[in-house]
């Protein structure tokens, strides 16, 4: 690391961040079930505390599951914070755990499905479940891959996130601001592209399609990338296992007739697939994100 970059990491204002990093390093020495118990306890406390994120989660669950009872949604809210805090605390395993430990804790259920037909380029559609980073790092142990990258807000967290994602292979990280050209070249070169297109990034390159029946600004890049590269879409979903038993990555069959030529229908197909996976494990989706932040013109905010 060059001296300028090193100096940025050691600013006094970043001492609280370094304290958090040190805590994750200490937790890495604990068995994963004990880390999970701590994450569940901390998540339970955060779920009880009124605040912005709690309101966001409650609003998302109410919009997406209006048929669910209030008691069930409250349980999912608590479990959402618990699953998220587990994933945060367990990042120490990604950053410092041995390769043998990660292979033991993060399994791939059907590795033979990763390359699809083995001929066309591959885009691994990876929705924002709490195990997203666990699955991504585990896949770098078996494949040379590429992924989109959004820098963290502070340089310390950014340094360790990049360290965790690249420590087992020379993964190609494409910054979001680099645009589509680098992404197209990378996919065409044959590297599997671990892609996370299911957050609200505003109106740019987005279309409004239903997400659990609610119009949601959804990035339209997936069918565009598939059309321009000839890549097959193979969803890769990572599930957080109970009782600290680790994580499991599962590949789903390649999508037939995709893209279809109808952009909105293709983006809606992605949302429908993600909805189905969420129904399998509702608390593990990233409900802390304001998925419905951007509204169609004239519609009020859903989070006020």
Secondary structure, DSSP 8 states (H G I E B T S, - for coil): --HHHHHHHT-GGGHHHHHHHHHHHHHTTS-HHHHHHHHHHHHHHHHHS-SHHHHHHHHHHHHH-TTS-HHHHHHHHHHHHHHHHHHHHTHHHHHH--HHHHHHHEEETTGGGTTTTSSS-EEEE---BTTHHHHHHHHHTT--EEEEE---SSHHHHHHHHHHHHSSS--EEEEGGG-HHHHHHHHHTT-EEEE---S---STTEEEEEETTEEEEEE-HHHHHHHHH--EEEEEEEEE-GGG--EEEEE----TT-S-S-HHHHHHHHHHHHHHHHHHSGGGB-TTS-TT-S--TT---S--
